[in-house]
Amino acid sequence: MFRVDIDSDLCSGFAACVEVAPEIFKLDDSGTATLLLPETDDKRALQAAADCPMAAITVFDAESGERVA
């Protein structure tokens, strides 16, 4: 299980995360990424973090708290 965080100050609304994992992310009315699922077992959260051009997404192991992406 993963815990996903978005740094809204870094997000520029490129929507790469939404393209990779629309079940986890969406853009709000201001164009900033928000979470639909702050905890998930969907490994696409890792890909979304890797694809974010602003490095605004951080993924942690929900059990240990260790950063995994």
N, CA, C and O atoms as a MOPAC input file, in Angstrom:
PM7 MOZYME 1SCF
protein

 N      0.85100 1    -1.17200 1     0.00000 1
 C      0.00000 1     0.00000 1     0.00000 1
 C      0.90000 1     1.24000 1     0.00000 1
 O      1.92600 1     1.27900 1     0.68000 1
 N      0.50100 1     2.23600 1    -0.76700 1
 C      1.25900 1     3.47300 1    -0.88800 1
 C      0.45400 1     4.65100 1    -0.35800 1
 O     -0.77100 1     4.68800 1    -0.47000 1
 N      1.16400 1     5.60800 1     0.21700 1
 C      0.57400 1     6.90000 1     0.59500 1
 C      1.16300 1     7.93000 1    -0.37000 1
 O      2.38100 1     8.03000 1    -0.51800 1
 N      0.29900 1     8.67900 1    -1.01100 1
 C      0.71200 1     9.62100 1    -2.03900 1
 C      0.52900 1    11.04600 1    -1.53300 1
 O     -0.50200 1    11.38000 1    -0.95000 1
 N      1.54000 1    11.88400 1    -1.76100 1
 C      1.46100 1    13.30200 1    -1.41600 1
 C      1.74900 1    14.12800 1    -2.65800 1
 O      2.56900 1    13.74800 1    -3.49500 1
 N      1.06400 1    15.26900 1    -2.77100 1
 C      1.32600 1    16.22200 1    -3.84000 1
 C      1.70800 1    17.54700 1    -3.20500 1
 O      0.99600 1    18.05400 1    -2.33800 1
 N      2.82400 1    18.10700 1    -3.63200 1
 C      3.21200 1    19.45300 1    -3.20700 1
 C      2.54700 1    20.42300 1    -4.16500 1
 O      3.03100 1    20.63400 1    -5.27700 1
 N      1.44800 1    21.00800 1    -3.74200 1
 C      0.67100 1    21.88100 1    -4.62500 1
 C      1.43500 1    23.14500 1    -5.01000 1
 O      1.10500 1    23.78400 1    -6.00900 1
 N      2.44700 1    23.51400 1    -4.23500 1
 C      3.26600 1    24.66600 1    -4.60300 1
 C      4.15600 1    24.35300 1    -5.80000 1
 O      4.52300 1    25.25900 1    -6.55000 1
 N      4.50700 1    23.08800 1    -5.98700 1
 C      5.34300 1    22.68200 1    -7.11400 1
 C      4.53700 1    22.32900 1    -8.36100 1
 O      5.03700 1    22.45700 1    -9.47900 1
 N      3.30700 1    21.89100 1    -8.18000 1
 C      2.49200 1    21.42900 1    -9.29800 1
 C      2.18500 1    22.57900 1   -10.25100 1
 O      1.73900 1    23.65100 1    -9.84100 1
 N      2.43600 1    22.32400 1   -11.53600 1
 C      2.14300 1    23.32200 1   -12.56900 1
 C      1.02300 1    22.87500 1   -13.49900 1
 O      0.75900 1    23.53400 1   -14.50500 1
 N      0.37000 1    21.78300 1   -13.18500 1
 C     -0.79300 1    21.34700 1   -13.93600 1
 C     -0.50800 1    20.71100 1   -15.28000 1
 O     -1.34400 1    20.79200 1   -16.18000 1
 N      0.64400 1    20.08200 1   -15.45000 1
 C      0.94600 1    19.39800 1   -16.69900 1
 C      0.04000 1    18.18400 1   -16.92000 1
 O     -0.16100 1    17.75800 1   -18.05700 1
 N     -0.49700 1    17.63500 1   -15.85100 1
 C     -1.45700 1    16.51300 1   -15.86700 1
 C     -0.84400 1    15.18700 1   -16.28400 1
 O     -1.57700 1    14.27900 1   -16.67700 1
 N      0.45800 1    15.04500 1   -16.21500 1
 C      1.07600 1    13.75200 1   -16.50900 1
 C      0.54700 1    12.68600 1   -15.55100 1
 O      0.35500 1    11.53500 1   -15.94400 1
 N      0.31500 1    13.06400 1   -14.31200 1
 C     -0.19100 1    12.12100 1   -13.31600 1
 C     -1.59800 1    11.64200 1   -13.67500 1
 O     -1.92800 1    10.46900 1   -13.50300 1
 N     -2.41200 1    12.55700 1   -14.17000 1
 C     -3.77900 1    12.20000 1   -14.54400 1
 C     -3.77300 1    11.24700 1   -15.73500 1
 O     -4.58400 1    10.32300 1   -15.79400 1
 N     -2.87300 1    11.46500 1   -16.67100 1
 C     -2.76900 1    10.58100 1   -17.83200 1
 C     -2.35500 1     9.17000 1   -17.42400 1
 O     -2.86600 1     8.19000 1   -17.96700 1
 N     -1.43100 1     9.06500 1   -16.46800 1
 C     -0.92300 1     7.77000 1   -16.03000 1
 C     -1.90200 1     7.06200 1   -15.09100 1
 O     -2.08500 1     5.84800 1   -15.18600 1
 N     -2.52500 1     7.81000 1   -14.19300 1
 C     -3.35200 1     7.19200 1   -13.14800 1
 C     -4.59000 1     8.03800 1   -12.83800 1
 O     -4.66400 1     8.66200 1   -11.78000 1
 N     -5.55800 1     8.06100 1   -13.75300 1
 C     -6.75700 1     8.89000 1   -13.53300 1
 C     -7.62300 1     8.44000 1   -12.35800 1
 O     -8.48200 1     9.19400 1   -11.90100 1
 N     -7.40800 1     7.22300 1   -11.86600 1
 C     -8.15100 1     6.76500 1   -10.69200 1
 C     -7.57400 1     7.34200 1    -9.40000 1
 O     -8.21800 1     7.29400 1    -8.35200 1
 N     -6.35900 1     7.88600 1    -9.47800 1
 C     -5.68000 1     8.40000 1    -8.29000 1
 C     -5.63300 1     9.92800 1    -8.27700 1
 O     -5.74000 1    10.54600 1    -7.21800 1
 N     -5.47400 1    10.53600 1    -9.46000 1
 C     -5.25700 1    11.98400 1    -9.56800 1
 C     -6.31200 1    12.64600 1   -10.44500 1
 O     -6.87300 1    12.02600 1   -11.35000 1
 N     -6.56500 1    13.90400 1   -10.16000 1
 C     -7.37700 1    14.74700 1   -11.03700 1
 C     -6.85100 1    16.17200 1   -10.90000 1
 O     -6.15000 1    16.49600 1    -9.94100 1
 N     -7.19600 1    17.01200 1   -11.86100 1
 C     -6.86600 1    18.43200 1   -11.75700 1
 C     -8.06400 1    19.15800 1   -11.18000 1
 O     -9.20300 1    18.90100 1   -11.56800 1
 N     -7.80200 1    20.07000 1   -10.24700 1
 C     -8.89400 1    20.85700 1    -9.68200 1
 C     -9.20000 1    22.03300 1   -10.62100 1
 O     -8.60200 1    22.14700 1   -11.69100 1
 N    -10.11200 1    22.88500 1   -10.22400 1
 C    -10.54400 1    23.99900 1   -11.06700 1
 C     -9.42900 1    24.98700 1   -11.38400 1
 O     -9.50000 1    25.71000 1   -12.37800 1
 N     -8.39900 1    25.01900 1   -10.54200 1
 C     -7.27800 1    25.93000 1   -10.78600 1
 C     -6.17000 1    25.26500 1   -11.60200 1
 O     -5.15600 1    25.89300 1   -11.90300 1
 N     -6.36600 1    23.98700 1   -11.96200 1
 C     -5.37200 1    23.27400 1   -12.75700 1
 C     -4.28100 1    22.60200 1   -11.95700 1
 O     -3.26800 1    22.18500 1   -12.51800 1
 N     -4.47000 1    22.48900 1   -10.65200 1
 C     -3.50400 1    21.83700 1    -9.77600 1
 C     -3.94000 1    20.39900 1    -9.52300 1
 O     -5.12400 1    20.12900 1    -9.32200 1
 N     -2.98800 1    19.48700 1    -9.53300 1
 C     -3.30300 1    18.08200 1    -9.27600 1
 C     -3.78100 1    17.89700 1    -7.83800 1
 O     -3.24300 1    18.49100 1    -6.90400 1
 N     -4.79300 1    17.06900 1    -7.68800 1
 C     -5.30900 1    16.69000 1    -6.37600 1
 C     -5.46400 1    15.16700 1    -6.35800 1
 O     -5.44800 1    14.50700 1    -7.39700 1
 N     -5.61200 1    14.64100 1    -5.16400 1
 C     -5.70700 1    13.18600 1    -4.98800 1
 C     -7.15200 1    12.73200 1    -4.87700 1
 O     -7.94100 1    13.30900 1    -4.13000 1
 N     -7.48200 1    11.71400 1    -5.61300 1
 C     -8.74800 1    11.02000 1    -5.43500 1
 C     -8.58000 1     9.90600 1    -4.40400 1
 O     -9.50800 1     9.57400 1    -3.66600 1
 N     -7.36600 1     9.33400 1    -4.37200 1
 C     -7.03500 1     8.25800 1    -3.43000 1
 C     -5.69300 1     8.56700 1    -2.77400 1
 O     -4.65300 1     8.33200 1    -3.38900 1
 N     -5.68300 1     9.08300 1    -1.55200 1
 C     -4.40500 1     9.35700 1    -0.89800 1
 C     -3.63600 1     8.09900 1    -0.50800 1
 O     -2.42500 1     8.15500 1    -0.29700 1
 N     -4.33000 1     6.96000 1    -0.40900 1
 C     -3.67300 1     5.67400 1    -0.18600 1
 C     -4.17500 1     4.69400 1    -1.23200 1
 O     -5.37400 1     4.60800 1    -1.49800 1
 N     -3.24300 1     3.96000 1    -1.82000 1
 C     -3.59200 1     3.03100 1    -2.89000 1
 C     -2.55300 1     1.93300 1    -2.99000 1
 O     -1.41600 1     2.10300 1    -2.55100 1
 N     -2.94100 1     0.81500 1    -3.56400 1
 C     -1.98000 1    -0.23200 1    -3.87700 1
 C     -1.65000 1    -0.23600 1    -5.36800 1
 O     -0.95200 1    -1.12800 1    -5.85200 1
 N     -2.14600 1     0.74600 1    -6.08200 1
 C     -1.94000 1     0.87900 1    -7.52300 1
 C     -0.51500 1     1.36700 1    -7.81200 1
 O     -0.14500 1     2.47900 1    -7.43400 1
 N      0.26700 1     0.53900 1    -8.47400 1
 C      1.66200 1     0.88200 1    -8.74700 1
 C      1.81700 1     2.02000 1    -9.75200 1
 O      2.91900 1     2.53400 1    -9.94200 1
 N      0.73000 1     2.41200 1   -10.38900 1
 C      0.80600 1     3.56800 1   -11.29000 1
 C      1.09600 1     4.85800 1   -10.52800 1
 O      1.50200 1     5.84900 1   -11.13500 1
 N      0.89700 1     4.86500 1    -9.22200 1
 C      1.27900 1     6.02400 1    -8.41800 1
 C      2.78300 1     6.25600 1    -8.51600 1
 O      3.23900 1     7.39900 1    -8.55000 1
 N      3.54600 1     5.17500 1    -8.56100 1
 C      5.00400 1     5.28100 1    -8.69600 1
 C      5.38000 1     5.87600 1   -10.05700 1
 O      6.27300 1     6.71800 1   -10.14900 1
 N      4.69300 1     5.43000 1   -11.10400 1
 C      4.96700 1     5.95000 1   -12.44300 1
 C      4.56700 1     7.41400 1   -12.54000 1
 O      5.25800 1     8.20400 1   -13.18300 1
 N      3.46400 1     7.78200 1   -11.91200 1
 C      3.02500 1     9.18000 1   -11.92300 1
 C      4.06600 1    10.07300 1   -11.25700 1
 O      4.35100 1    11.16800 1   -11.74200 1
 N      4.63000 1     9.61200 1   -10.15500 1
 C      5.68000 1    10.38700 1    -9.48500 1
 C      6.90000 1    10.53000 1   -10.37900 1
 O      7.49700 1    11.60500 1   -10.44800 1
 N      7.27600 1     9.45600 1   -11.06300 1
 C      8.42900 1     9.49900 1   -11.95500 1
 C      8.18400 1    10.40600 1   -13.15500 1
 O      9.11000 1    11.05500 1   -13.64100 1
 N      6.94100 1    10.45300 1   -13.63700 1
 C      6.60800 1    11.23600 1   -14.82700 1
 C      6.34300 1    12.70800 1   -14.54500 1
 O      6.30700 1    13.51300 1   -15.47600 1
 N      6.15900 1    13.07500 1   -13.29200 1
 C      5.84200 1    14.47000 1   -12.96100 1
 C      7.03900 1    15.36500 1   -13.29300 1
 O      8.10200 1    15.20900 1   -12.69200 1
 N      6.88600 1    16.30500 1   -14.24500 1
 C      8.02000 1    17.14400 1   -14.63400 1
 C      8.44600 1    18.13400 1   -13.55600 1
 O      9.54400 1    18.68500 1   -13.62300 1
 N      7.59900 1    18.36200 1   -12.57500 1
 C      7.90100 1    19.30400 1   -11.49700 1
 C      8.32300 1    18.60100 1   -10.20400 1
 O      8.61600 1    19.26200 1    -9.20700 1
 N      8.35400 1    17.27200 1   -10.21800 1
 C      8.67800 1    16.47100 1    -9.03200 1
 C      7.79000 1    16.83600 1    -7.84300 1
 O      8.24900 1    16.92600 1    -6.70500 1
 N      6.50900 1    17.04400 1    -8.14100 1
 C      5.55800 1    17.45800 1    -7.10900 1
 C      4.91900 1    16.28800 1    -6.37600 1
 O      4.23700 1    16.48900 1    -5.37000 1
 N      5.12700 1    15.07200 1    -6.86100 1
 C      4.48100 1    13.89500 1    -6.27800 1
 C      5.50900 1    13.05700 1    -5.52600 1
 O      6.57100 1    12.72700 1    -6.05300 1
 N      5.17300 1    12.72400 1    -4.29500 1
 C      6.00300 1    11.85000 1    -3.48300 1
 C      5.15200 1    10.66200 1    -3.06700 1
 O      3.98700 1    10.81400 1    -2.69900 1
 N      5.75000 1     9.47600 1    -3.13000 1
 C      5.03900 1     8.25800 1    -2.75300 1
 C      5.80800 1     7.58200 1    -1.62600 1
 O      7.02800 1     7.42900 1    -1.68200 1
 N      5.06800 1     7.18600 1    -0.61100 1
 C      5.63400 1     6.53400 1     0.56300 1
 C      5.01600 1     5.15500 1     0.73400 1
 O      3.87300 1     4.93100 1     0.33700 1
 N      5.76400 1     4.23800 1     1.32000 1
 C      5.19900 1     2.97800 1     1.77100 1
 C      4.28400 1     3.31300 1     2.94100 1
 O      4.73300 1     3.88900 1     3.93200 1
 N      3.02400 1     2.96400 1     2.83900 1
 C      2.03500 1     3.36200 1     3.86200 1
 C      2.33800 1     2.73700 1     5.21700 1
 O      2.02800 1     3.33400 1     6.24900 1
 N      2.93500 1     1.55300 1     5.23900 1
 C      3.21300 1     0.87900 1     6.50300 1
 C      4.47300 1     1.41400 1     7.18300 1
 O      4.45800 1     1.73300 1     8.37200 1
 N      5.54300 1     1.50800 1     6.43300 1
 C      6.83000 1     1.90600 1     7.03200 1
 C      7.06900 1     3.41500 1     7.01800 1
 O      7.86400 1     3.93000 1     7.80400 1
 N      6.37500 1     4.12000 1     6.12000 1
 C      6.61200 1     5.54600 1     5.97100 1
 C      7.81400 1     5.87800 1     5.10700 1
 O      8.12800 1     7.05000 1     4.90000 1
 N      8.49400 1     4.84600 1     4.59700 1
 C      9.68000 1     5.03400 1     3.76600 1
 C      9.28800 1     5.59900 1     2.40000 1
 O      8.32400 1     5.14900 1     1.78000 1
 N     10.04500 1     6.58400 1     1.95000 1
 C      9.80200 1     7.15500 1     0.62300 1
 C     10.21800 1     6.12900 1    -0.42900 1
 O     11.32700 1     5.59600 1    -0.39000 1
 N      9.30100 1     5.85700 1    -1.37900 1
 C      9.58200 1     4.88300 1    -2.42300 1
 C      9.60500 1     5.52400 1    -3.80900 1
 O     10.03500 1     4.88800 1    -4.77200 1
 N      9.15800 1     6.75000 1    -3.92500 1
 C      9.22000 1     7.47300 1    -5.20700 1
 C      9.01900 1     8.96400 1    -4.96400 1
 O      9.03600 1     9.75100 1    -5.91000 1

